[in-house]
Amino acid sequence: MSRDPAAGCHRRDWIRAALGGALTLASLNTRARPQPVPLAVGDNVNRRFVLPLLELIAEAAGIQWRIEWLPFTRVLLLAEQGRALGFGMTRTPARERVFGFSDPLFVNHIWCVARRERGLRVERLEDLDGLSVCLGRGVSLGAAFDEARAQQRFQVEAGGVDLQARSRMLMAGRCDVLLTSHRSPDPWLIERRLRHEMGLGPALEVLPKPLLADPVHMAVGLGSPLTGLLPQINKALVMRRRALRALVESDR
């Protein structure tokens, strides 16, 4: 049987057109795909909590994160320069002149841990005056704490960023109290970690009242195009309110 050359040409033209259309569609889809959003996060955060939190926000906001794990001083710098959103920032009047803030992600509570035998009662920042404090290197616990620290109202003994390392420092008498942060207002979650995960038993106690409680935000320099994402993030926080609350109240 002879083949029709014209039919072969038409078939090849149809295939080329179909492939061209598919490639054009793929190119359009690639161009339409949103670029990852740069997000600077402190390298000492609890990633078992923070990563699911960020996933919930990204899913609801329709964005993808490009996370950089950095010392908190670098987080502040990149956010101020507008090169990335900064995670874990508290609001102060000075910062509000420089940064745009999201709505609160959660509330961070600062807890004091002491040797039970000392019988210390630290309920306010002023109660740290004259004491020595075990604190992770490079850790910031908010503007009020940083200001008191700059005034040298208490002595800081810098140690590891993890709770276990600072607990050992406290047990060895290298400081009067250690400070640790947790989003839960329940001191038992911290004490349970000390007892069950670190085997410290009743030797240490978490004092019953948090020293400080500060809402935590994402923030970026006011001149940055990334400020345009803040309303989108705020909407995602509303959309995922229940899931976020459950995550905050979990023991991650």
Protein Blocks (a to p, Z undefined) as FASTA:
>chain_A
ZZdfklmmmmmmmmmmmmmmmmmmmmmmmmmpccdddddddfkbcfklmmmmmmmmmmmn
opacddddddfklmmmmmmnopaccehiacdfklmmmbccdddfbdcdddddddfklopa
cfbfklmgopacdddehiaebjklmmmmmnopaccddddfbfklmmmmmmnopafbdcdd
dfbfbfklmmmmmmmmnonmjmbccdfbdfbdcdddddddfkbmklmmmmmmmmmmmmmm
mmmmmmmmmcZZ
